[in-house]
Amino acid sequence: MKDPEHFVEQVNFDREIPLDELLAAADKNNLSAVLDRILQHPYRLIDLTDQTLLGTSTCQNLCRATLILELEPLGYLVSECRDPVLMDLAKRCVLMQIRFAQKYLMASALHIEAIQEDYSSLCKEHQALLASEAKYKTLSEHLDEKVKQQVSTIETTQRKLFESEKLASVGHLAAGVAHEINTPIGFINSNLNTARNYLNELKSICSVIQSGDTLAQVRVAWSDADMNFLIEDFDDLLTDCTDGGKRVAEIVADLKLFSNVDAEEEIAVDLNQYIRTSCNVARASLGREIVFDFDLNAIPPITCRPGYIGQVMLALIMNANDAMTGNGTISIKSYLVDANVVVDIHDDGPGISQTIIDKVFDPFFTTKDVGEGKGLGLTACRDILLAHGGEISIESKQTRGTLVSFCLPVTSPSDFPKEGEHFE
Amino acid sequence: MAEYDERNARLTIKLVYYGPAQSGKTTNLTFLHDHLCPELKGEMMALETKGDRTLFFDLLPMGMKCPSGLLIKLKLFTVPGQVAHDSTRKAVLSRADGVVFVADSQHNQSTNNLESFENLAANIARLGLDMDTLPIIIQFNKRDLVDIISEKEVLSRWNQTPWPVTFSSALKGYGIDETFALLLERVYAHADEHFGLQQIHGVNQQDFVAKLMTRSE
């Protein structure tokens, strides 16, 4: 099939152009009119094969002029005119015309060659562009796939890290609780041992009474055994044990708030209670004298996933504690601003340098020693609060401590992630 | 390769004057037209725009007859030097049997010379010609000017190449025929190899050059 774009037949511009083609491109009418006027006799233009191209074919060959355009004869001008001057003039006219035609034909052929060259190189460029476009398309599709793969790897890793962060906070909790429960259980055990000794003393008094001794003998035994003190101390022991039991019961009650760490259902909670409980739980593992200064104002209940909010409170208190090198005060304030409950946690530690404060919420950023912290505590807090429709901010003044503030909306957020999804 | 037309007993050899814009290609041809008187010489055809810039090409036909009756026809072409006319340049260069690269000796033209020569090499490759076998003469023109690159520097740069270097002033008229003679020698060698110029047509290199290089007085 012929390519419609190549409708012009291409010829070499520098080929030898025969006389008939040159004449075809020349102004034949004017040329013959001029030749008629000059020669005043019949004439004809013939090519090398004696074919008449212009003029009268029956014209007699009385005079002949050779037409040389470049180096060789192209044809002849034949005429019945015998005047050599007129013949020369006529020949010059013909040559002028065909030289002009030659120029035109060569230039136009070269022009076509150049244009088609441009066109074909454009086509080639176009093909190359299409090929490179296809290449980049494949690459971009591949890239998309690669990125998706990477994202999924990162998500999985992140989920695992958050999971381990959660376990770490549960670990903190367990250590504190164990310490808190150990103390009352210790003195309850010790008291019960003493009580058993007292019981043995009582048993010996009983055997004195049962053996039918005299009242005087019983009194002596009573006095020897210091039964008055014993009964009084027994009462104290039992009171201590009851108190210890109560304390364990209180700790267990506190713990219950954290027992549903993974519970996904939202319930309305009193944030103030969570603040106190978290401080109680934290206090056990703080290991030094930290004073909590509460300024907890009346706030409406917050609808949230309590396990996560407990995790946030505990993490922030532990952070405040870690920020202080010696003894110190952690001030916690809760209050209502518009439809948000705001909680400020302030420590009076050395504060955070301004050069790193912008990075504290970044994943894996930590100032703690290797193995001490993973740098996910604040990241996890921020993610949890964002998922609850809340916010967290931090400001710090060198030597004047750090203030972490978070707020939660009173109305419950409706766009919680579904079961199994992770806060991101 | 030269075009051999057995029917008309004609061998057409195409020689192309290549080079950057306004380096003196047309002036080379004009000089040869005005000062040489070969056995056969045609009119010079110039296709130029206003301001004497070559638009398509210039053409100077000349030739000689061999004892065998063969007409050796030389067609000397120039290309348009301006960068934009590359397709035209390539079309003119096609089927070339020899090239004179006319460089501009002026200091500020070094880059143009280099780019034009790279363009020549690229077009030779694109046209399926062979840079290693195609006769090429490097001509440093405009030696009559003042701010020009020294002969020593030119030679140190081009000595490593297989192409002979000539120095000329097309305007003052020296070095032009020397360049042309060098090209003719090389072109003869090629044509002789393929068409038996000496054995079949009875013309040797010396006659060939001498007949075409006859000076008109």
Chai-1 contact restraints between the chains, C-beta under 6 A:
chainA,res_idxA,chainB,res_idxB,connection_type,confidence,min_distance_angstrom,max_distance_angstrom,comment,restraint_id
A,E70,B,G42,contact,1.0,0.0,6.0,A-B,restraint_1
A,E70,B,P61,contact,1.0,0.0,6.0,A-B,restraint_2
A,L71,B,L40,contact,1.0,0.0,6.0,A-B,restraint_3
A,L71,B,G42,contact,1.0,0.0,6.0,A-B,restraint_4
A,L71,B,P61,contact,1.0,0.0,6.0,A-B,restraint_5
A,L71,B,G63,contact,1.0,0.0,6.0,A-B,restraint_6
A,L71,B,K73,contact,1.0,0.0,6.0,A-B,restraint_7
A,A107,B,L47,contact,1.0,0.0,6.0,A-B,restraint_8
A,A107,B,F56,contact,1.0,0.0,6.0,A-B,restraint_9
A,L110,B,F56,contact,1.0,0.0,6.0,A-B,restraint_10
A,L110,B,A91,contact,1.0,0.0,6.0,A-B,restraint_11
A,E113,B,A91,contact,1.0,0.0,6.0,A-B,restraint_12
A,A114,B,S87,contact,1.0,0.0,6.0,A-B,restraint_13
A,A114,B,T88,contact,1.0,0.0,6.0,A-B,restraint_14
A,A114,B,A91,contact,1.0,0.0,6.0,A-B,restraint_15
A,E117,B,S87,contact,1.0,0.0,6.0,A-B,restraint_16
A,D118,B,S87,contact,1.0,0.0,6.0,A-B,restraint_17
